[in-house]
Amino acid sequence: MDNNVRYNWATYGVGVIGNELAGAMKALGGNLYSVGNRTHEKAVSFAKKYGISKVYDDPDEMFEDPKVDIIYVSTPHNTHIDILRKALSSGKHVLCEKSITLNSKELEEAVRLAKENNVILAEAMTLYHMPIYNKLNDIINTGRLGNLKIIQMNFGSYKDYDMNNRFFNPNLAGGALLDIGVYALSFVRMFMDKTPDKIEAQVKYAPTGVDEQMSMLLMNESGQMATVIISLHTKQPKRGLLAFENGYVEIYEYPRGEKAVITYTADGSREVIESGETKRALEYEVLDMEEAVSGGMNNMKLQYTEDVMEIMTGLREKFKIVYPEEK
Ligand SMILES: NC(=O)c1ccc[n+]([C@@H]2O[C@H](COP(=O)([O-])OP(=O)(O)OC[C@H]3O[C@@H](n4cnc5c(N)ncnc54)[C@H](OP(=O)(O)O)[C@@H]3O)[C@@H](O)[C@H]2O)c1
């Protein structure tokens, strides 16, 4: 198989999504160059599993390794900023899992460091890289759907109140907003022509004090509106709805969507559009990151990441959800 991976990637973290990244690299015909992890033995078995030759005794050694071009960060949210500081200051490009930081202040610092060191910084937001959205945007840009008016977006998964995982644990920056709200808001931001500046919301707290459930009403200067309901304690379909003047678009499993259905309201006719494959989500992300690093088209949408982080920061301030690192 052709090797479509041009750069040397190091992964910081070997959990669920770290394994997915290693699988994506293999599927692209390449491999991760190196791995580092808090628990060294897990890095060793990860390296064995994927045939990676370089394992660091201390994951921070990857910042000083001259062979490393791009670092992929897949540790919990509250650990990101420290890793970003060191990686960006060492001149490494970084693709960091969502949510990229805890708040806008941290993100501003990371963006500044990336600029100072002339490197690419991006959040690993799969939906920004799914081919279905390019196809959908081509149709939207023809103008036949008219202007976008309303977005509805839900995301819910059922997680137990288990403090051993990150979901409800304030010490691991748990809560629905940073864990899944970030997807819903990224979808909203990607389709709105300006970021929402009027936001109302309701919260239901988990027993640990983080946000278990949140509903949001958002509007931007152009009058485009969105409703978003997220929950970490009930399952909902990952369904996105875009309502235009002349029709509406439904998209399922939207963070890694591959199919959308357009209904034209004048005659009720339907158009099914398909592009890309859900299982290749991380491959698209890797290829876009490599393109950006090569100096080609930068499709990493960092401005959207900043806009979404500003919304989430404002909502957590409103609901007084403060993580230990922020006190
Ligand atoms: N984009 C997506 O589709 C997607 C999907 C899932 C998760 N994520 C994001 O990816 C990140 C990790 O999620 P995951 O599900 O892969 O988690 P996970 O399976 O629990 O793995 C977490 C990884 O982070 C390391 N880690 C934990 N605490 C740490 C600390 N204090 N300092 C340094 N390393 C630490 C763990 O190391 P040990 O081996 O030492 O425990 C492990 O390698 C989260 O930010 C999450 O939101 C994204």
The ligand as a Gaussian input file, in Angstrom:
#p B3LYP/6-31G(d) Opt

LIG

0 1
 N      -12.113000      12.846000      18.613000
 C      -12.737000      11.792000      19.103000
 O      -13.517000      11.144000      18.417000
 C      -12.468000      11.410000      20.520000
 C      -12.930000      10.219000      21.016000
 C      -12.595000       9.886000      22.322000
 C      -11.850000      10.776000      23.096000
 N      -11.424000      11.955000      22.581000
 C      -10.628000      12.900000      23.392000
 O       -9.310000      12.341000      23.533000
 C       -8.819000      12.522000      24.850000
 C       -8.526000      11.166000      25.477000
 O       -9.678000      10.355000      25.447000
 P       -9.594000       8.760000      25.480000
 O      -11.004000       8.290000      25.391000
 O       -8.600000       8.253000      24.500000
 O       -9.073000       8.551000      26.979000
 P       -8.403000       7.265000      27.656000
 O       -8.698000       6.034000      26.873000
 O       -8.768000       7.322000      29.085000
 O       -6.821000       7.561000      27.509000
 C       -6.266000       8.673000      28.157000
 C       -4.790000       8.771000      27.859000
 O       -4.300000       9.922000      28.545000
 C       -3.299000       9.538000      29.495000
 N       -3.445000      10.342000      30.735000
 C       -4.461000      10.301000      31.612000
 N       -4.267000      11.202000      32.597000
 C       -3.094000      11.808000      32.329000
 C       -2.334000      12.830000      32.973000
 N       -2.757000      13.386000      34.106000
 N       -1.171000      13.220000      32.408000
 C       -0.722000      12.655000      31.261000
 N       -1.385000      11.669000      30.612000
 C       -2.555000      11.264000      31.126000
 C       -3.534000       8.088000      29.757000
 O       -2.324000       7.537000      30.228000
 P       -2.254000       6.242000      31.186000
 O       -2.083000       5.102000      30.235000
 O       -1.081000       6.509000      32.041000
 O       -3.545000       6.172000      31.953000
 C       -3.971000       7.594000      28.374000
 O       -2.848000       7.407000      27.543000
 C       -9.873000      13.380000      25.561000
 O       -9.492000      14.735000      25.432000
 C      -11.151000      13.112000      24.779000
 O      -12.078000      14.163000      24.835000
 C      -11.716000      12.264000      21.312000

